[in-house]
Amino acid sequence: MLPIMESSPFTLRTRNPRALHAQAPPFASSASSPSPHLRQSVGRTVLGRCGTPLSGASAASGAAGEPLVVTDATFGRDVMGITGRPVLVDCWASWCGPCRMLEPTIKQLAAEAGGRYVVAKLNTDENQRTAAQYRIEGIPTMLLFKDGQLVDKLVGLQPKQAIASRLAALV
């Protein structure tokens, strides 16, 4: 018999493994009734107790101060399509130790952006076309774009101050 996971938001209608049907939780059963986990606050939808604003991912900022994840398919729109602000693209891979060491710095820069610049991340293993186009031969590599043009490239683990000063020069 298959175990039933209690932590799942869905419950099984039957224990028959041949007829597994997921049943949506009660708050999702009607499109007209909103989730009790969401509430309206000053004209915007926010999460329940914590009040975190809900908004779609935006090429301008990423979600809640997080770096924007770009792919081969979205690179043109999310990086090349941004004008008036510099874009920092962190080229990384999950197996790369220095990339993991750089991740907190990239997140801090994204949180501190305040609309002055955009911070994005590109996984080079999953997006090899873009990595090849910009000749990413070693990671981490940070690409700096201004008005759709590559203007600077930093290779290797860099201190936050070095990255921030390059961004500041483009703002």
Beta strands, then each sheet from edge to edge (+ up, - down):
strand 1: 11-12
strand 2: 22-23
strand 3: 38-41
strand 4: 44-47
strand 5: 68-70
strand 6: 86-92
strand 7: 118-123
strand 8: 141-146
strand 9: 149-155
sheet 1: 1+ 2-
sheet 2: 3+ 4-
sheet 3: 5+ 7+ 6+ 8- 9+
end
